Every structure is written in C-alpha cells, then in structure tokens.
Amino acid sequence: MTPAARTQAAIDLLDAIIGAARDGGASADVLIARGFAARRYAGSKDRRAIRGLIYDAIRLCGERPESGRAALLALAARDPALAATFDGSGYGAAAIREGEPVAQAGIAPMWLMDALASSGIDAAQAAALLDRAPLDLRVNRLKADPAQVRAELPEAADIPGLPDALRLPADTQVEATEAYGVGGIEVQDAGSQIVTLAGGAAPGMRVIDLCAGAGGKTLALAAAMANQGTLLATDTDRTRLSRLMPRAQRAGVSIVETRLLNPGRELEPLADWTDSADVVLVDAPCSGTGTWRRNPEARWRLTPARLAKLVETQARLLDVAATLVKPGGTLIHIVCSLLDAEGADQAAAFLARHPHWAAAPLALPAGTPHGSGMRLTPLSHSTDGFFVAKLVRA
C-alpha cells in the first residue's frame, strides 16, 4: 500500500470506531481486526502503520471527533510527513481543503476533565492516562516458578513488591512462549495484581469473585489460595464467563465454580452463600478511566448518564456482596477508575448504608491512600488506574 492509501484506510477505520463509540458498538481492537480481515492485501507493515495512525489519532483527540478524517487531520497538523499523504492519489486520502473540520487535541471531554480534577487528578496525572502501557505478566505458581519464567524471558523486568510479576515491552509475543503454552503465565496488569491482593485470600477460604468476567482476578485468587478452598466466580455476562473455565483448566486451577447471574436478581442463585464467604471481591462494571492506556477510545464512549448508571449498579452490587460476607469477613471494592463517584465516594456511601461495617487499612506493594481506600495511577505507580477499599463486617 502507498502511504496515501494507508492514510485513507486509517480514516475509514476511524470512522467505524467513532460510530461505535457513539452508538455503543464494538471496541476499536475488534473493528480494526475486522477491517484488516477485509483488506487482505494489506501486509504486516501496512497493518502496523495503519494501526499506529489510528491509535495516535485516538490518543490525540479528547472529544469524540466529527469524523475519522477530522481526527487524522488533527494528527497531520503536527506531522508534515503525514499531511503530505493527503495527496488525492488513487486509493489515497483526498487533498486537504482550506477550512475543513479538524478535530481538537485534548486529553478527554471537558466534563470528564472536570470530574477527574474534582477527584484529585491533576493535568499531569490525566495526561499519563494516555501513555502506552507495558505488558505485565503474573507467574502462575500452580504451574511455574518465577525463576524459570525469567530464564525463558531474559528481557523481562521485575516489578517491585510483586515477586510473581514481570514487565515486558508492549509488543512482546508471550503467546509463543513455552511458559504461556503450559499455563505458567497470565497477562495481567501490575495494578490488577496489586488490588487482588487486598482481599488476603488464603488456602482453605471461601471466596467469591462476584464480577469475574473472563477470570483474570479469579485465577490470581486461586493461585493465592494454592488451589485449596472454595472459589466461586460469577457474572451476568454469559460470553465473558464462558471463557473462564478453559483458562482455569490451562492454569491448573481446580477449585473454581462458575455461576451465571441475572442482572438485578443476582442474589437468587447465591442463597447458599449467604453470610458465609470469607472474602467477596467486587470488581464492578465501571467507567474504565484507569484503562485508557489500553482502551483510549473508551473516553469517547462515556457520558454523564452512563456514569450515573454505572455508579448505581456498583452500589447495588456492593449491597448484594454484603449479604454474602460472613461476620468478620471482608468485602473488596475495586474499580479501574479514578473518578471518586465510583471509588472513594462509593465506598463512603456503602459505609453510610451499612453501619456494622468499617474500612480496614490496606498494606499493598504500591498505592496512595485515598478516602477509605487506596488509589493507583499510571503516573505515580506505573500501573493502570485503580481504586480499592477493604470493607470489613463486624
């Protein structure tokens, strides 16, 4: 493909991504994969260049752009070489016209910037949310020894405070390694590993991962429990939950059971767990403001109404979880968000509704005290953004 044709391909895919962000469609990664499948003539260098243009444009534009062309023109305004590819050649992007719409550069929509600022996230912290993320691994001690994995991945760096974690360049193909093939490693951000430790899961416990999704934290809990005890993973998303058991089998996890829940009626299939769990981990659906390094178009999807709905769902799930925790047990509230509405304020509201509960101090390898819990940020801790609170029943 010519450079001009690459530019037009990026514009076309950005149009699809912008539309999906507006209408709640598929993620950028999915749409890019579909786009490349329809462009089989694009070689590996073409795909890499197009993907780079797309994500550079997404990161540059804080507000959702009017079009893919407007987004790429904003990028071209900073890159003369890219601007030169708007040459009107065959299969290429049309020449730049004077006065045509150009997207505005920024970190996030203004209302979101205001919400982050009121949550204690300054401009430098907010900008770091759009940095490119490294590739973090968790060594699965049920199947591998960290020293053996380090020997296979000599370019891996240790992550302070996490003896089972390794950090690699973002483009490392870990799926091709022997350790990955045998279930000895899992891809998991260091921040996700840290907040999972907050529950203090140990062998022999009864533990629930209430919003398990595809099971990244579930598998980390199982390893912390040394595959001993009872671990229940639940979710309302059948597709995501269906991915957990194959991952558990690959990881050598034998203590996990899955249950599909009905939205709004989660307690019905959990009656046998009432007042009996040592730990309930609630990694509730959230805005994902802490994951923009990996999903930068997510900030184009969020609206004040969507955020309010998420906050309402989180509160309801925390109340559900509270009925499952035994006296003296622990509820862990986790969100991959830096907005206080979902983090510190949500934990405070829970404690106000439940007078027989209290926040407990957290001793984690990284994090900054925030409200009744702790916060992790890309700038301060080199992780995705998280809030975590440990809530204990009297």
N, C-alpha and C positions, 0 to 999 in steps of 0.2 A: 504494500500500500504506500502511496505517496504521503508525505507529511500533511498535505491538504486533505486527503481522504481520511486520514486518522482524525484530524480535527473535526470533520463532519460526522464521523462515526461517534466521537465523544459527544457532540451536540445532540445527536439522535438519542443516545442512551441517557443523557442528562434530561432530555425532555420526558422520557419514561420515568426516570427517578423522581423528578419534580411532581409529575402527575400522581405517582404512587404515594409520595409524601403528603400531598394534598388530600387524597381520597382514601388513605389507609390501605394501600396496596402492598405489594411485595417489597422486600428490602433491596437496597442498592446492589449488594452482592448477588442476589438471586437474579435481578434484572440484567446485570452485566453478564452473568453466566449464560442467560438465555440469549442475550444479544450476540455473544461470541458464537454460540451454537448455530445461530442463523447466519453468521459471517465466517463460514469455514475457510474462506480464502485468506483470512487474517492469520498471519504467522505468529509465533510466540513473541517476537519483538514488537509486532504491531499491537498485540493484545496488551503487553506490558506498557507500551507508550500510551495507549488509549485509556487504560485503567488509571495510569498516573495523572493524565489530564483531568479525568473525571473527579478523582478524589482531591486533586489540588483545587479544582473549582468549587467543590462542595465545602472544603475547609475554608476557602476564602470568603464565601458568601454567608453572612449571618442570617439575614432574612431569606425566606424562600424566594428564589429568583422567578421572574416572569416566564423565562424560557431557558432551555439549555444554551441557546446562542447568547443570551444576555449574560449567563454565568461564565461562559468561556471568553466572552469579550472582556469581562472584568479581569480575567486572568491574562488575557492578551495585552491589556493596558499596562501590565507590569513586565511583559516579556516580549520584546520586539521580534524575536525569532518566531514565537507563536503567532503574533499579529501578521507576520509575513505569509503564513499559511492560509490566510483568508484571501485567496487569490482568484476565486471563481473558476478554477480549472475543473476538468471533468472529474466527477465524484467528490470534488473538494468543496470547502465552505465558500459561500458567496463573499465577494469583496465587502469590506466594512463600509457602511454608508454613514455619512455625517448625520449625527443626531439620533441614530437608532438606539433603542434601550440598552443600557449597560447595568448589570446588577451592582449593588453596593457591597463593598467589603465590610466585614464585621465579624464578631465572634458568635453572636446569637441574636434572635429577635429582641427588640428593645424591652418588651415586657419580661422576657426571661432574664435579661441582663439585670433589670431592676430586682427581680426575685432572687437572683444569685447574690447581688450586692447586699440585700437585706438579710441574707443568710450568712454574711461574713465572708463571701468570696470576692476578693478584690480583682482588679483588672489582670494582674499577673497570674493569679490562680485560674481565672476564667480562660485566659489565653492558652494556658498549658493543657486545658481540656481537649484541645485540638491537635496536640502533638501526636506524632506517630508512636504507637505503642510497641514495646518489645514483645517477644514471645516467651512467656513464662511457663514452666513445667512443674508439675508436682510428681515426685518419685513415689510410686505406689509400693510401699514396703511389704505389701502382701505378695508381691511378685518380683521385686528387685531391691538391690542395695544401692544407695546413692553413690557409693564409690565406683561400682560397676558402671552405672549410667554415665558418670563423669568421664570414665575411661573411654566410653564409646562416643561421647560428645565433648572432646577436649576444648572446643571453643566456648563451652557453657561457663557462665559465671555464677558463683554462689550469691544468694540473696541473704543479707544479714538477718539473723533471728529466725530464719526458716531453714532448718537443716535438710528438709526434703524438697526444697525448691531450687530451680536452676533458671537462669535467664539466658536467652539466645537472641541473635538478630531476628528481626521480624520475618524475614523471608526463608528461614531455615525449614527444610522439608523433613520434619521429625517423623512423618508417617512412614518414611522409608527406612527408619532405624529398626534394629532388632528389638531394642527396649520397647518401642511403641507396639511392635507386632505381637509381643508376648504379654502386653498389658502392664508393662513395668513403669510407664509414664503416662500422665494425663496432661493435656494442655489446660492450664488454669492460671489466671492472673494472680499475682502475688497477693493483691488486696483481697481477692476472693478466698484465698487460702487463710489469710490472717483472720478475717471476720468469722470464718467457720470455726476457728479455734476458740472463739468466745464462749461457745457452749460447754466447753470442758468435757466433751463426750469421751467416755472411757469404757473399757471392756466390761461386759455384763449389764450395761444400762439399757433402758427402754427409751428409744429416741424416735422422734417424728421430724421428718423434713416436710413441712406442710405444703410448700410451693416448690416442689422438687424439680419441675421442668424435666430436662433431659438428664439430670442427675449429677452434675459436676460436684456440688457440695455433698450430695448423698454419698458418693464414692469416697470423698475425703473423710466424712464422718465414719464410714465403715472401716477405713484404714486406722483412724484414731481409736476405734473400738477393737482393733486387732481381730476383726471378724468374729467377735464374741458379744452376744447380747441380742437385742431385737431392734430392728431398724425399719420403720415404716416410711415409705416415700409416697406422697400423694400430690395430685394436681387435678385441675379441671380441664386441662388440655390433653386430649387423648393422644394426639400425634406426638407431642413432645414426650409424654410419659412413656410411650411405646418404645422410645429409643433407650430407655434406662436399663432394662434387663439385659439386652445384648452387651451394653457397656459393662454392666456388673459382672456378667459371665467372663468377659475378656479380662477384667481386673481381678478375677478370683474372689469376688465378693459373694458370700453365700447367705448372709443374714438379712438381706433386704427383701421386703414385700412391697408391692405397689397396689394402690387403690385409686381408682378414678372417682373424683368427686363431682357433684353437681353444683354449678355456681349458685350461690345464695342458699344452698341446702347442704353445706359441707359437713355439718355435724351428724347427719343421719347415718352415714356408713362408718362413723367413728365412735359410736356409742360405747363400744367395748374398750375404748381407750380413755374414757372419762376419768379424770383425777388420777391418772396412773403413769404418765410419762415423766421420766427424769429430766428430759430436755425436749423442748419443741422449738425448732428453728423455723422462723417465718421470713423467708426471702421473698417478700410480697411483690406483685407487679408494681412497677414504679416508672417514673419519667425517663430513667436511664441517663440523666445528665452526667453521671460519673463515667459513662462508657462512650462518650463522644470520640475519644481517640480511635475507637474501633468502628463506631457507627455514627460518623459525623452528620449524616442526613437526618438522624433522629431529632435534631433540634428544629428541623423544618416540619416535623410531624406534630409536635406538642402544641397544644392550645390551652388557655386558661380553663376552659370547660373540661378538657381531657385530664388536666392535672387535678381538678376538683374531684372528678370521678375516681381517679386513682387513689387519692387521699381517703375517700370514703370507703373504697374497697380494702385498703390497708387497715383501717380502723376495725372494719368488720372481721377481717381475718385474725387480727390480734385478739379480738374478743372470743373468736372460735378457739384459738390456741389456748387461751386462758382456762377454758373448761377442761382441757386435756392434761394440763400440768398437775402433778401431784403436789400435796403440801410440801414446801421446802424445795420444790423443783424450779426449773429455770426456763424462761421464755427468751429467745434471742430474736430481737427485731433488727432486720438487715434491709437496707435499700441501697442500690447502686445509684444513689442520687446525692447531690449536695444541697438540695433545697430543704430548708428547715421544715416546711409544711409536711414533708414526707419523713423527716428524720427526727430532729430534736423536738419539734412541736408535736409530732405524732406520739413519741414516747411519753411526753409530758401529759398529753391528753389521755393516754391509756392509764397512767398512774392516777389521774384525777377521777377516772371512772371506776378504778379498782383500788379502793383504799387499803386492801390487805396485801398489796404488792409494793415492792420497793426496787429502786435501781441499785444494782451492785457495781462496785468498781471493776474495771477491766484491766488485766495485765496482759497486753498483747505486744508482739515484737515491734510494732510500729503503730502510729496513730497519735492524734492530738485530742485531748479532752474537749468535748463539745456538748453542751446541755447535759443530759444524764447519761451520755454515751461517749463514743469516740468517732472521729472523722479521719478518713484517709483521702489524700488528694494526689493527683499526678505530680504537681509541683513540689509538694512537701515530702512525699513518701515514695515517689516513682511507682505508683500503683494506679489502677482505676480509682475513681471516686466512690467512697462508701461512707455510710453512717451505720453504726452498730451500737445497740444498747442491750445490756443484760438485765432482765427484769425477773425478780425472784418472788415466788409466792410464799407468804408467811406460813 
